């Protein structure tokens, strides 16, 4: 039977806050996928064992009438992934990075018992070398606007009462007292646009589905996040699953649905586990299930694991997969809002979109529209990776610039030697395989749906891959082309065969086998693939190639006409040579060459046999005098 006591949300929130206030301190360990992979769970176990051996009161469950000691909890992703495992200590406002199980003893002895800082665990600003005690002093955090992600690094994803204590499920309760039309109107007024890449009005999508005459309707959460380098949706599912459940339940009230599915990539086991646990908790406590919070409305949720096909991020392919068939898109119209899962009207929203819904209802559509831009209200989460100082999960208001993200939040672009300089920046891929490579001329472009579209890019799901001057843009374009070619479901001939032919032509360029006609043929194929593909996978597959052709024509010319790779990454187009003036004849390169391609006597200039050289680059790494270079590459 459901525990209806929890439905008194005010009392539940007050009780939780009272129990937490009884504790002297709270230690929160980031338990997102990245931190778990680097040992967060070992850190948690070390805290439990060390506290026991030292007689320190440490609780992993908040109990009534249990005063004193420290509460140890886990959170979802706190965003600063490369600095994990992360540990925060409140109310001292201490933030430790790269914590290992071996560090726990010092944290207990110094921080908990003596109120001292463990200096070696503080984040060090790479520019100023200043040590940062808390997140308020770290540019990575203080230059963001964490809105959807705010509670991901604070809430225990397994504790429904903590979510309620932070105003969770209040929006759902209020929505129960609204008409379906009023719910849709609030969403339309908020201006929320789909965060999965399309940017369609969420409220309009709900309203279209609401108006369909059908006894059965569905709500689907699209958690099939497949872009390389993207992990926004995964982190929200892991860190704040109840926000998604609440958003889906409000959507169900809006359209008249009584059943929903959360479609999650099977490669996200932690997200699957936490979503399932959150749904069980929500049902057990009467939030959803056969009665939504004691009302006559019902809403049942099921988690389904996807088969790992990128194309299932497309809504009709996802529906096909949910129905037990191979994930392949179908023509539209009719749209899922009219005829979706098992032929019934269906709303499909992505994770980030649904996690925003309860925040809009709690603050009001008018206040929400004050964030972001007029046509792109709110914030957007980005997974930023590549050749930058700080990788991780970030969130900024729409209208923020790439300059602020890359050089402010992410700390700047790194060179091969680890130095950070704005001159290192070459390009950023935004929007994943469907997006585009943008250049320095776009650094001050406001990031929103419309501005990026005008620049030939797209927000996509929110992946940002930053590249420095050593990156070959042709190889980057080829990588994304290979990805989309591999992920094509094969239904459309032009997508299946056209992307394959484009990939082969890119291989010709990299291998030095292209001619002037190759570029024109690629452009012709790209247009054909865009026009002839059924879904957005095919229609956007040529984007990385077309954007690099547009913004880096000199690099293509160097490859095609001069048979040179300026970045020195295309092995067929480079030659390793020894500069006589710099060679000291130390023989170190000769000793490390795996194919004996280097000849020379001690203290004499060495030479490389180009027929034998496999261009592995080991000699370049070992040469202390920088005498070996890639001929034709920018040094």
PyMOL commands that set and color helices and strands:
alter all, ss='L'
color gray80, all
select helices_A, chain A and resi 4-7+9-21+33-37+40-54+81-83+101-114+119-121+135-137+139-142+160-165+170-176+180-190+202-210+232-239+241-255+269-284+310-313+315-322+341-343+351-363+365-368+402-409+422-424+432-434+440-442+449-454+473-487+493-511+516-532+536-541+543-551+553-560+571-573+588-592+618-622
alter helices_A, ss='H'
color red, helices_A
select strands_A, chain A and resi 25-30+58-59+70-75+87-90+94-96+123-124+131-132+218-223+259-265+300-306+346-350+379-386+392-397+425-430+436-438+463-468+575-578+598-599+607-608+628-631
alter strands_A, ss='S'
color yellow, strands_A
deselect
rebuild
show_as cartoon
